[in-house]
């Protein structure tokens, strides 16, 4: 196995574990009927990935930095379409 494939393998295994957890969420959550049953801005998959990717900051900081990243991508896409 090549070294450059290891990060991809880890990422794929993590995504597989997240997908399996979501598929069996009734067994994974304390209150399955209530947890993530309503339409939310962040679905459960996005929420799990966001929490895993946090760099030790608060959730508020992470959400604010994500909004800034999305805005920068939007601005760059707008500039490229002009």
C-alpha positions as CSV (number, residue, x, y, z in Angstrom):
1,X,0.0,0.0,0.0
2,X,1.3,3.4,-0.9
3,X,1.7,6.1,1.8
4,X,-0.4,8.6,-0.1
5,X,-3.4,6.2,0.0
6,X,-3.5,6.1,3.8
7,X,-5.3,9.4,4.3
8,X,-7.8,8.5,1.7
9,X,-8.4,5.1,3.3
10,X,-8.9,6.8,6.7
11,X,-11.3,9.3,5.2
12,X,-13.3,6.6,3.5
13,X,-13.5,4.5,6.7
14,X,-14.7,7.6,8.6
15,X,-17.4,8.4,6.0
16,X,-18.5,4.8,6.1
17,X,-18.8,4.8,9.9
18,X,-20.8,8.1,9.7
19,X,-23.1,6.6,7.1
20,X,-23.7,3.4,9.1
21,X,-24.4,5.5,12.2
22,X,-27.0,7.5,10.4
23,X,-28.6,4.4,8.9
24,X,-29.0,2.9,12.4
25,X,-29.7,6.2,14.2
26,X,-32.6,4.7,16.1
27,X,-30.1,2.6,18.0
28,X,-27.5,5.3,18.2
29,X,-29.5,8.1,19.8
30,X,-31.2,8.3,23.2
31,X,-34.5,9.8,21.9
32,X,-34.6,8.5,18.2
33,X,-38.1,9.8,17.7
34,X,-37.2,13.3,18.6
35,X,-33.5,13.6,17.6
36,X,-33.1,15.0,14.1
37,X,-36.7,14.4,13.3
38,X,-37.5,17.9,12.1
39,X,-36.0,19.7,9.1
40,X,-33.0,21.6,10.3
41,X,-30.5,23.8,8.6
42,X,-27.8,21.2,9.3
43,X,-28.6,17.6,8.8
44,X,-27.2,14.9,11.0
45,X,-24.4,14.0,8.5
46,X,-23.2,17.6,8.3
47,X,-23.4,18.0,12.1
48,X,-21.3,14.9,12.7
49,X,-18.7,16.0,10.2
50,X,-18.6,19.5,11.5
51,X,-18.1,18.3,15.1
52,X,-15.3,15.9,14.0
53,X,-13.5,18.6,12.0
54,X,-13.6,21.2,14.9
55,X,-10.1,22.3,15.9
56,X,-10.7,22.8,19.6
57,X,-12.8,25.9,19.2
58,X,-16.4,26.5,20.2
59,X,-19.3,25.5,18.0
60,X,-20.0,29.2,17.5
61,X,-16.5,29.9,16.3
62,X,-16.6,26.9,13.9
63,X,-20.0,28.0,12.4
64,X,-18.8,31.6,12.0
65,X,-15.6,30.4,10.2
66,X,-17.7,28.1,8.0
67,X,-19.9,31.0,7.0
68,X,-16.8,33.0,6.1
69,X,-15.4,30.2,4.0
70,X,-18.8,29.8,2.2
71,X,-18.9,33.6,1.6
72,X,-15.3,33.6,0.2
73,X,-16.2,30.7,-2.2
74,X,-19.4,32.6,-3.3
75,X,-17.4,35.8,-3.9
76,X,-14.7,34.0,-5.9
77,X,-17.3,32.2,-8.0
78,X,-19.1,35.5,-8.7
79,X,-15.9,37.2,-9.7
80,X,-15.1,34.3,-12.1
81,X,-18.5,34.5,-13.8
82,X,-18.2,38.2,-14.6
